[in-house]
Amino acid sequence: MTKEAVWEAIKEPLRLLVLSVIPLLLVYFQGLPYEWAGVIILALRLLDKFLHEIGKEIDSSVLTKGITRF
């Protein structure tokens, strides 16, 4: 097992953790129903994946990393 394989396995849960902090804070401080946190997390994950795929197509190192930058 290489360090690269371990890092690749750890990145996906870390992305979700980073993307979930923003909606949870919004729901907590804005008084929105907690169901909206799930919707916002899904929207941010979709945007992150979309930016990653677009970055791979146009070979842009900035977009390939998506929102989370790892």
C-alpha positions in Angstrom: 0.0 0.0 0.0 1.5 3.3 -1.1 1.1 6.7 0.4 -0.6 7.9 -2.8 -3.3 5.2 -2.5 -3.9 6.1 1.1 -4.2 9.8 0.2 -6.6 9.1 -2.6 -8.8 7.0 -0.2 -8.8 9.8 2.4 -9.6 12.6 0.0 -13.2 11.8 -0.6 -14.4 11.9 3.0 -12.3 15.0 3.6 -14.0 16.7 0.6 -17.4 15.9 2.1 -16.3 17.2 5.5 -15.0 20.5 4.1 -18.1 20.9 2.0 -20.5 20.1 4.9 -19.1 22.8 7.3 -20.5 25.7 5.3 -24.1 24.5 5.1 -24.1 23.4 8.7 -23.0 26.9 9.8 -25.5 28.5 7.5 -28.4 26.4 8.9 -27.2 27.0 12.5 -26.8 30.7 12.3 -29.6 31.6 9.8 -32.3 29.5 11.5 -33.1 27.4 8.4 -34.6 24.0 8.8 -31.9 21.3 9.1 -33.1 19.6 5.9 -31.6 22.4 3.9 -28.1 21.5 5.1 -28.4 18.2 3.1 -29.6 20.0 0.0 -26.8 22.6 0.2 -24.2 19.8 0.7 -25.5 18.0 -2.3 -25.4 21.2 -4.4 -21.9 22.0 -3.3 -20.7 18.4 -4.0 -22.3 18.6 -7.5 -20.6 21.9 -8.2 -17.2 20.5 -6.9 -17.5 17.5 -9.2 -18.6 19.6 -12.1 -15.6 21.9 -11.7 -13.3 18.9 -11.4 -14.7 17.3 -14.6 -14.5 20.6 -16.6 -11.0 21.2 -15.4 -10.0 17.7 -16.6 -11.5 18.4 -20.0 -9.8 21.7 -20.6 -6.6 20.7 -18.8 -6.8 23.5 -16.2 -4.9 22.7 -13.0 -7.0 25.4 -11.2 -10.3 23.8 -12.0 -9.2 20.2 -11.7 -9.0 20.6 -8.0 -12.6 21.8 -7.7 -13.9 23.8 -4.7 -11.9 22.0 -2.0 -8.5 22.3 -3.8 -7.4 18.8 -3.0 
